[in-house]
């Protein structure tokens, strides 16, 4: 998922293992309610019936910048250092 983020490819995610977290940061894709075949089919048919949304999401520069900044390694490193500093 993190590799796809840098390519600005809209995502279809489930909340299994908090995979849908990027969607709470910015609207860069779709979230499936359940991780099963029927829900995947429903979600894909919905996306295919609204193809214009794919390009809208892909071209939402602000959303992608926000998500990429959240998952930026320098940001994660800083947060980790702050966490460690709070325990020392």
VEXTORKE-37431 format. One line per field, with one value per residue: residue in one letter; chain; z, x, y of N, C-alpha, C in turn. Coordinates in nm, 2 decimals. Each point is the difference from the previous one (the first is absolute). Layout:
% residues N
aa [A | ...]
ch [A | ...]
nZ [Z | ...]
nX [X | ...]
nY [Y | ...]
caZ [Z | ...]
caX [X | ...]
caY [Y | ...]
cZ [Z | ...]
cX [X | ...]
cY [Y | ...]
% end
This chain:
% residues 88
aa [X | X | X | X | X | X | X | X | X | X | X | X | X | X | X | X | X | X | X | X | X | X | X | X | X | X | X | X | X | X | X | X | X | X | X | X | X | X | X | X | X | X | X | X | X | X | X | X | X | X | X | X | X | X | X | X | X | X | X | X | X | X | X | X | X | X | X | X | X | X | X | X | X | X | X | X | X | X | X | X | X | X | X | X | X | X | X | X]
ch [A | A | A | A | A | A | A | A | A | A | A | A | A | A | A | A | A | A | A | A | A | A | A | A | A | A | A | A | A | A | A | A | A | A | A | A | A | A | A | A | A | A | A | A | A | A | A | A | A | A | A | A | A | A | A | A | A | A | A | A | A | A | A | A | A | A | A | A | A | A | A | A | A | A | A | A | A | A | A | A | A | A | A | A | A | A | A | A]
nZ [0.00 | 0.08 | -0.08 | 0.00 | 0.13 | -0.02 | -0.06 | 0.11 | 0.04 | -0.04 | 0.13 | 0.00 | 0.12 | 0.08 | 0.11 | -0.06 | 0.12 | 0.01 | -0.10 | 0.05 | 0.08 | -0.12 | -0.01 | 0.12 | -0.07 | -0.11 | -0.08 | 0.02 | 0.03 | 0.00 | 0.09 | 0.01 | 0.02 | -0.08 | 0.05 | -0.09 | -0.07 | 0.07 | 0.11 | -0.03 | -0.04 | 0.11 | 0.07 | -0.06 | 0.01 | 0.13 | 0.01 | -0.07 | 0.08 | 0.07 | -0.12 | -0.01 | 0.10 | -0.08 | -0.10 | 0.05 | 0.05 | -0.11 | -0.04 | 0.11 | -0.05 | 0.05 | -0.04 | -0.12 | 0.00 | 0.05 | -0.07 | -0.10 | 0.04 | 0.02 | -0.11 | -0.01 | -0.05 | -0.04 | -0.04 | -0.05 | -0.05 | -0.03 | -0.04 | -0.06 | -0.04 | -0.03 | -0.05 | -0.06 | -0.04 | -0.02 | -0.03 | -0.04]
nX [0.08 | 0.10 | 0.04 | -0.12 | 0.01 | 0.13 | -0.08 | -0.07 | -0.01 | -0.12 | -0.04 | -0.01 | -0.05 | 0.04 | -0.07 | 0.03 | 0.04 | -0.11 | -0.02 | -0.12 | 0.10 | 0.06 | -0.11 | 0.05 | 0.11 | -0.03 | -0.10 | 0.07 | -0.12 | -0.02 | -0.10 | 0.04 | -0.13 | 0.01 | 0.08 | -0.09 | -0.03 | -0.11 | 0.07 | 0.09 | -0.09 | -0.08 | 0.11 | 0.04 | -0.12 | 0.00 | 0.12 | -0.03 | -0.10 | 0.11 | 0.03 | -0.08 | -0.04 | 0.03 | -0.03 | -0.12 | 0.00 | 0.03 | -0.08 | -0.05 | 0.07 | -0.09 | -0.10 | 0.06 | 0.02 | -0.12 | -0.05 | 0.06 | -0.04 | -0.12 | 0.02 | 0.04 | 0.11 | 0.03 | -0.12 | 0.00 | 0.12 | -0.04 | -0.11 | 0.07 | 0.08 | -0.11 | -0.04 | 0.11 | 0.00 | -0.12 | 0.07 | 0.09]
nY [-0.12 | 0.00 | -0.11 | -0.05 | 0.04 | -0.04 | -0.09 | 0.04 | -0.13 | 0.04 | -0.01 | -0.13 | 0.04 | -0.10 | 0.00 | -0.11 | -0.02 | 0.07 | -0.08 | 0.03 | 0.00 | -0.02 | -0.07 | -0.01 | 0.00 | -0.07 | 0.05 | -0.11 | -0.04 | -0.13 | -0.01 | -0.12 | -0.02 | -0.10 | -0.09 | 0.00 | -0.11 | -0.01 | 0.04 | -0.09 | -0.09 | 0.03 | 0.01 | -0.10 | -0.05 | 0.04 | -0.04 | -0.11 | 0.01 | 0.03 | -0.04 | 0.10 | -0.07 | -0.09 | 0.07 | 0.03 | -0.12 | -0.06 | 0.09 | -0.05 | 0.10 | 0.08 | -0.08 | -0.02 | 0.13 | 0.01 | -0.09 | 0.04 | 0.12 | -0.05 | -0.07 | 0.12 | -0.06 | 0.12 | 0.01 | -0.12 | 0.03 | 0.12 | -0.06 | -0.09 | 0.10 | 0.07 | -0.11 | -0.03 | 0.13 | -0.03 | -0.11 | 0.08]
caZ [0.00 | 0.01 | -0.13 | -0.09 | 0.04 | -0.07 | -0.14 | 0.00 | -0.06 | 0.09 | 0.07 | 0.05 | 0.12 | 0.11 | 0.12 | 0.06 | 0.04 | -0.02 | -0.13 | -0.05 | 0.07 | -0.09 | -0.04 | 0.11 | -0.02 | -0.12 | -0.09 | -0.11 | -0.05 | 0.05 | 0.12 | 0.00 | 0.13 | 0.05 | -0.08 | -0.06 | -0.14 | -0.04 | 0.02 | -0.10 | -0.12 | 0.00 | -0.01 | -0.14 | -0.09 | 0.03 | -0.05 | -0.14 | -0.04 | 0.02 | -0.05 | 0.01 | 0.13 | 0.00 | -0.04 | 0.10 | 0.11 | -0.04 | -0.02 | 0.12 | 0.05 | 0.15 | 0.08 | -0.01 | 0.07 | 0.14 | 0.03 | -0.01 | 0.11 | 0.12 | -0.01 | -0.03 | 0.10 | 0.09 | 0.10 | 0.08 | 0.08 | 0.10 | 0.09 | 0.08 | 0.09 | 0.10 | 0.08 | 0.09 | 0.09 | 0.10 | 0.09 | 0.06]
caX [-0.08 | 0.08 | 0.06 | -0.11 | -0.03 | 0.09 | -0.04 | -0.13 | -0.09 | -0.11 | 0.00 | -0.12 | 0.06 | -0.09 | 0.05 | 0.07 | 0.14 | 0.01 | 0.05 | -0.07 | 0.04 | 0.02 | -0.12 | -0.04 | 0.09 | -0.05 | -0.07 | 0.09 | -0.05 | -0.13 | 0.01 | -0.10 | -0.06 | 0.04 | 0.10 | -0.05 | -0.01 | -0.12 | 0.03 | 0.10 | -0.07 | -0.08 | 0.09 | 0.06 | -0.10 | -0.02 | 0.11 | -0.01 | -0.11 | 0.03 | 0.14 | 0.05 | 0.05 | 0.14 | 0.09 | -0.02 | 0.08 | 0.14 | 0.04 | -0.02 | 0.14 | 0.00 | -0.02 | 0.12 | 0.10 | -0.03 | 0.03 | 0.15 | 0.07 | -0.03 | 0.08 | 0.14 | 0.09 | 0.06 | -0.11 | -0.01 | 0.12 | -0.02 | -0.10 | 0.06 | 0.10 | -0.08 | -0.06 | 0.11 | 0.04 | -0.10 | 0.02 | 0.13]
caY [0.12 | 0.12 | 0.02 | 0.06 | 0.14 | 0.09 | 0.00 | 0.06 | -0.09 | -0.02 | -0.12 | -0.07 | -0.06 | -0.04 | 0.04 | -0.11 | 0.05 | 0.15 | 0.03 | 0.11 | 0.13 | 0.12 | 0.06 | 0.09 | 0.12 | 0.07 | -0.09 | -0.04 | -0.13 | -0.05 | -0.09 | -0.11 | -0.02 | -0.13 | -0.07 | -0.12 | 0.00 | 0.08 | 0.14 | 0.04 | 0.01 | 0.12 | 0.11 | 0.01 | 0.04 | 0.14 | 0.08 | 0.00 | 0.08 | 0.15 | 0.01 | 0.14 | 0.02 | -0.05 | 0.12 | 0.10 | -0.04 | 0.00 | 0.14 | 0.08 | 0.02 | 0.03 | -0.13 | -0.09 | 0.06 | -0.01 | -0.14 | -0.02 | 0.07 | -0.08 | -0.12 | 0.04 | -0.06 | 0.10 | 0.03 | -0.12 | 0.00 | 0.10 | -0.04 | -0.11 | 0.06 | 0.07 | -0.11 | -0.05 | 0.11 | 0.00 | -0.11 | 0.01]
cZ [0.00 | -0.13 | -0.09 | 0.03 | -0.08 | -0.14 | -0.02 | -0.08 | 0.10 | 0.06 | 0.03 | 0.12 | 0.10 | 0.13 | 0.08 | 0.03 | -0.02 | -0.14 | -0.06 | 0.06 | -0.09 | -0.03 | 0.11 | -0.01 | -0.12 | -0.09 | -0.12 | -0.05 | 0.07 | 0.11 | -0.02 | 0.14 | 0.06 | -0.10 | -0.05 | -0.15 | -0.05 | 0.01 | -0.11 | -0.13 | 0.00 | -0.01 | -0.14 | -0.10 | 0.02 | -0.06 | -0.15 | -0.06 | 0.02 | -0.03 | 0.02 | 0.14 | 0.01 | -0.04 | 0.10 | 0.12 | -0.04 | -0.02 | 0.12 | 0.07 | 0.15 | 0.08 | 0.00 | 0.08 | 0.15 | 0.04 | -0.01 | 0.11 | 0.13 | 0.01 | -0.03 | 0.11 | 0.09 | 0.11 | 0.10 | 0.10 | 0.11 | 0.11 | 0.09 | 0.10 | 0.12 | 0.10 | 0.10 | 0.10 | 0.12 | 0.10 | 0.07 | 0.11]
cX [0.09 | 0.07 | -0.10 | -0.02 | 0.09 | -0.03 | -0.13 | -0.10 | -0.12 | -0.01 | -0.14 | 0.05 | -0.11 | 0.06 | 0.07 | 0.14 | 0.02 | 0.05 | -0.07 | 0.04 | 0.03 | -0.13 | -0.06 | 0.08 | -0.05 | -0.07 | 0.08 | -0.05 | -0.13 | 0.03 | -0.11 | -0.04 | 0.04 | 0.11 | -0.05 | -0.03 | -0.12 | 0.03 | 0.10 | -0.07 | -0.08 | 0.09 | 0.06 | -0.11 | -0.04 | 0.11 | -0.01 | -0.12 | 0.02 | 0.15 | 0.06 | 0.06 | 0.15 | 0.10 | -0.01 | 0.09 | 0.15 | 0.06 | -0.01 | 0.14 | 0.01 | -0.01 | 0.12 | 0.12 | -0.02 | 0.03 | 0.15 | 0.08 | -0.02 | 0.09 | 0.15 | 0.09 | 0.06 | -0.11 | -0.01 | 0.12 | -0.01 | -0.10 | 0.06 | 0.10 | -0.07 | -0.06 | 0.11 | 0.05 | -0.10 | 0.01 | 0.13 | 0.00]
cY [0.13 | 0.03 | 0.07 | 0.14 | 0.10 | 0.01 | 0.07 | -0.08 | -0.02 | -0.14 | -0.05 | -0.08 | -0.05 | 0.05 | -0.11 | 0.05 | 0.15 | 0.04 | 0.13 | 0.13 | 0.11 | 0.07 | 0.09 | 0.13 | 0.08 | -0.10 | -0.04 | -0.14 | -0.03 | -0.11 | -0.11 | -0.02 | -0.14 | -0.05 | -0.13 | 0.02 | 0.09 | 0.15 | 0.05 | 0.02 | 0.13 | 0.12 | 0.02 | 0.04 | 0.15 | 0.09 | 0.00 | 0.08 | 0.15 | 0.02 | 0.14 | 0.02 | -0.05 | 0.11 | 0.11 | -0.03 | 0.01 | 0.15 | 0.09 | 0.01 | 0.03 | -0.13 | -0.08 | 0.06 | -0.02 | -0.15 | -0.04 | 0.06 | -0.08 | -0.12 | 0.02 | -0.06 | 0.10 | 0.03 | -0.12 | 0.00 | 0.10 | -0.04 | -0.11 | 0.05 | 0.07 | -0.10 | -0.05 | 0.10 | 0.01 | -0.11 | 0.01 | 0.11]
% end
